[in-house]
């Protein structure tokens, strides 16, 4: 598995390696940080190395500046295990370290997109949904709320070259993390199609999430 960061979203790539239970090393040749190495064991990141950095700081540096060529080498073993956190807890810790949205707007950047919270999901009609509503996997919504420390009651949908669509969202424990259910009314109103892939990111309410 090879590619270029920027064309590929790093957080989505890490989530893919995690969900597929891969073991091996993700090598990133970064123009600023040099070679970075993230080692996976059955989908969990157990070690990270980047010059003199050997912990979650490696992931933070890569998410702050998503550039460089990457190559996943299956089966490559870690020289040591320096990261004890599980995958979700590790991603949460790293995302919490990233700059706030207000800070990034001063640089003309969008934290939600740069932080990797945006996902590409496939639309399916939810017969139980009505109005301009969608449904998402409950664990995905919980991860967003943990990362943002805000309740997520709406999501923003965007197609290539089109304006964003903001819809109310509810959780669904039966859905997988690659599917977005949408009401037939919203599908027709916004000119969308079942089976279509769209970019989805959270819209926050501005209030801290309940602990």
Secondary structure as GFF3:
##gff-version 3
##sequence-region A 1 211
A	DSSP	beta_strand	2	4	.	.	.	ID=ss1
A	DSSP	alpha_helix	10	19	.	.	.	ID=ss2
A	DSSP	beta_strand	24	30	.	.	.	ID=ss3
A	DSSP	beta_strand	34	41	.	.	.	ID=ss4
A	DSSP	beta_strand	44	50	.	.	.	ID=ss5
A	DSSP	alpha_helix	57	64	.	.	.	ID=ss6
A	DSSP	beta_strand	69	74	.	.	.	ID=ss7
A	DSSP	alpha_helix	87	97	.	.	.	ID=ss8
A	DSSP	alpha_helix	101	105	.	.	.	ID=ss9
A	DSSP	alpha_helix	111	114	.	.	.	ID=ss10
A	DSSP	beta_strand	119	125	.	.	.	ID=ss11
A	DSSP	beta_strand	133	137	.	.	.	ID=ss12
A	DSSP	alpha_helix	138	148	.	.	.	ID=ss13
A	DSSP	beta_strand	152	158	.	.	.	ID=ss14
A	DSSP	beta_strand	165	172	.	.	.	ID=ss15
A	DSSP	beta_strand	179	182	.	.	.	ID=ss16
A	DSSP	alpha_helix	184	189	.	.	.	ID=ss17
A	DSSP	beta_strand	197	204	.	.	.	ID=ss18
###
